[in-house]
Amino acid sequence: MPQERVILCASSAYEQKYYFNPLFSRLPKQVQEELQILCVLFTEDVGGIFFLEFDEKGTLMLKVTSDEGDLLYDEIGSGLKIKQMLQEKQELFKQLELYYQAKIKKDFNERN
């Protein structure tokens, strides 16, 4: 079984950088671009570090962290934006979970 968590992608308002895990490079470019837009816009709107990760069961989690004392980070806006994303992108997130289960975890288990 893969590590306890596998990060799909992340964006940092502090470093103004975006990360996409190469394990998911077989996802269609359109999906990769949509994930990048989601992450970058999230951190531009509320700040902090936003990431999508899979837990050990393969559930996609939307998480955000911020530096202690960051006065620009909008904690309330963060929670609202995550709820909005979960509703609006429900189908995308479900498909990503299926992809993770079928491809990433399967490939890992076959190698071990």
VENTAWO-V259407 format. One line per field, one symbol per residue. phi: phi as a letter, one per 40 degrees, with the letter a starting at -180 (. if undefined). psi: psi as a letter, one per 20 degrees, with the letter a starting at -180 (. if undefined). Layout:
# VENTAWO-V259407
phi = ???
psi = ???
This chain:
# VENTAWO-V259407
phi = .cddbbccaaabcccfbbbbccdbcccddccdcccccdcccdcccbggbbababcccgccbbbabaccgccccbccccccccccccccbdcdccccccccccbccccccccb
psi = qrrhqopgrqqphgilqppppihjiiqqhggghggggggghghhgiaappqpqpahijpppoqqrqqpjoiipngghggghgggghghkggghghhggggghgghggghhh.
